Amino acid sequence: MAKSARAVALDELVRWETAGEWDNRRFSLSIANAGLDRRDAALATFLAGGVIQNRILIDRWLAQFSKMPLAKLERRVLMALRLGAFQLFFADSIPKHAAVGETVELMSGKDRRSAGFVNAILRAVAKVDDPFAFDARDEIERLSIRYSHPEWIVRELVGRKGLEHAEAELSANNCAPPTTLRVNTKATDRLSLMAELEAGGAEVSEGIISSAVTVVGGGDVAELAGYREGKFWVQDVSSQLAVAALSVADGMSVLDLCAAPGGKSFGAACNGGRVTSNDLTERKTELIRDGARRLGFDIEVSTRDGREPCDEWLGAFDRVICDAPCSGLGIIRKKPDIRYKSERDVEKLPELQLELLQSAAKCVKNGGKLLYSTCTWRKEENEGVVEVFLAKHPEFLPENFVLPNNQGKSENGMMTFWSEKNDRDGFYVCIMERKDV
């Protein structure tokens, strides 16, 4: 029997709850194996993503109506409740009776008691007029429930930005992100690419910087006009600006230490750099190779632990990129499951980040520049790592930079980008120059 969009979403949500990590590739494979058409595939994606994005808020209401603690419910039952509640709260185009009935139907393979339990809880949820009208002990809890971010994230964000701007950032995290393309100027120009995309049926607009094009709406990027010909790659504005800050010029040698999926490497190559891209696994480096072939870039690709650079890299590069593994809190709008990372695991990251930054530094020529970047706004992973690094490496000095298209200039060689205006990812960029005595 063919699976419905709801059944596919439910299966993958149960798998996510069990594994503790969302797998986009597996979800895409499940959609394909179920034979869902484009409309049902979009529905499955909407439902699964919506549950992940709003889980804390949904659970707040489920806990109110369930006599049994949610933690004691069988996973599939709990996920079915979340799936139904999400439809009731956020899917205006789905009638309430359908949201309840179709979800109860997903319990048909289980005992009658489970189906009755799901039916009763969802009927109570259906009577909620405003899902955002709940009681909270303080503003931290209110924001945590309202935007479904764990309290530790909210607390750090409020401490960093204040209540008003923190709420704007949390709200942006729950908005649909734009799809931003980086124009391959070795193959085309922005106006020509936009015309080609529009002729192919896409709705596009100019990005906020001259190298960017924004595609309105979702869909498979690989189906866009110009993709197979290598005329663009997907890269957020913040990531494009990080490469711009590094000022790669024609003929410069560039090392991208933690490069997958390759956006910064491609940007450096597009600017004329002779690029070496590295990452930890063959699966990751194969993504870089595939992208480079499609785009027509001659990039040397290496697979090794970035903490152990090979001898020929030492002191060999004009520009080195260290885009370190991080908490990813700046890209929650694209990967909503990131918000549920363990605070304990996140606290371990600066040690790894410092190791990678010190390894990258060994590869910079005298007079060369080092980019340290992350897709998070946490000071512990950003300024904190850089401060420790600079204290240990007096040969490196922060280098101020000016971003293109009036996007700002750095202070002390650093900038943090925010998603608050919903036109870019949250991101941190620091440029340092090596000046040996």
ZIGIVEN-V474463 format. One record per backbone hydrogen bond with DSSP energy under -0.5 kcal/mol. NH is the residue of the N-H (numbers start at 1). CO is the residue of the C=O. Records with the same first field share a line. If there is no record, write none. Layout:
BEGIN
NH: CO + CO
END
This chain:
BEGIN
8: 4
9: 5
10: 6
11: 7
12: 8
13: 9
14: 10
15: 11
16: 12
17: 13
18: 14
19: 15
20: 16
24: 22
27: 23
28: 24
29: 25
30: 26
31: 27
32: 28
33: 29
34: 30
35: 32
36: 31
41: 37
42: 38
43: 39
44: 40
45: 41
46: 42
47: 43
48: 44
49: 45
50: 46
51: 47
52: 48
53: 49
54: 50
55: 52
58: 54
59: 55
60: 56
61: 57 + 58
62: 58
63: 59
64: 60
65: 61 + 62
66: 62
67: 65
72: 69
73: 70
77: 74
78: 74
79: 75
80: 76
81: 77
82: 78
83: 79
84: 80
85: 81
86: 82
87: 83
88: 84
89: 85
90: 86
91: 86 + 87
92: 90
94: 91
95: 93
99: 95
100: 96
101: 97
102: 98
103: 99
104: 100
105: 101
106: 102 + 103
107: 104
108: 105
110: 107
114: 111
115: 111
116: 112
117: 113
118: 114
119: 115
120: 116
121: 117
122: 118
123: 119
124: 120
125: 121
126: 122
127: 124
128: 125
133: 130
134: 132
142: 138
143: 139
144: 140
145: 141
146: 142
147: 143
148: 144
149: 144
153: 150
154: 150
155: 151
156: 152
157: 153
158: 154
159: 155
160: 156
161: 157
162: 158
166: 162
167: 163
168: 164
169: 165
170: 166
171: 167
172: 168
173: 169
174: 170 + 171
175: 172
179: 215
180: 178
181: 213
182: 233
183: 181 + 211
184: 231
185: 183
187: 184
188: 184
193: 189
194: 190
195: 191
196: 192
197: 193
198: 194
199: 195
200: 196
201: 198
202: 197
204: 202
205: 214
207: 212
212: 209
213: 181
214: 205
215: 179
216: 203 + 214
221: 219
223: 220
224: 221
227: 224
230: 227
231: 226
233: 182
235: 180
240: 236
241: 237
242: 238
243: 239
244: 240
245: 241
246: 242 + 243
247: 243 + 244
248: 243
251: 272
252: 249
254: 274
255: 319
256: 276
257: 255 + 321
259: 256 + 278
262: 259
266: 262
267: 263
268: 264
269: 265
270: 266
271: 267
272: 269
273: 268
274: 252
275: 273
276: 254
277: 300
278: 256
279: 302
285: 281
286: 282
287: 283
288: 284
289: 285
290: 286
291: 287
292: 288
293: 289
294: 290
295: 291
296: 292
297: 292
299: 297
300: 275
302: 277
304: 279 + 302
308: 305
313: 310
314: 310 + 311
315: 362
316: 313
317: 363
318: 253
319: 253
320: 369
321: 255
322: 320 + 371
324: 322 + 373
330: 375
331: 328
332: 329
334: 331
335: 331
338: 335
339: 336
340: 337
341: 338
346: 342
347: 343
348: 344 + 345
349: 346
351: 348
352: 348 + 349
353: 349
354: 350
355: 351
356: 352
357: 353
358: 354
359: 355
360: 356
361: 357
362: 358 + 359
363: 360
364: 361
365: 317
367: 434
368: 365
369: 318
370: 432
371: 320
372: 370 + 430
373: 322 + 371
374: 428
381: 378
382: 378
384: 379
386: 382
387: 383
388: 384
389: 385
390: 386
391: 387
392: 388 + 389
393: 389
396: 393
397: 433
399: 431
400: 398
403: 408
407: 404
410: 401
411: 414
414: 411
415: 429
417: 427
422: 419
426: 330
427: 417
428: 374
429: 415
430: 372
431: 413
432: 370
433: 397
434: 368
435: 395 + 433
END
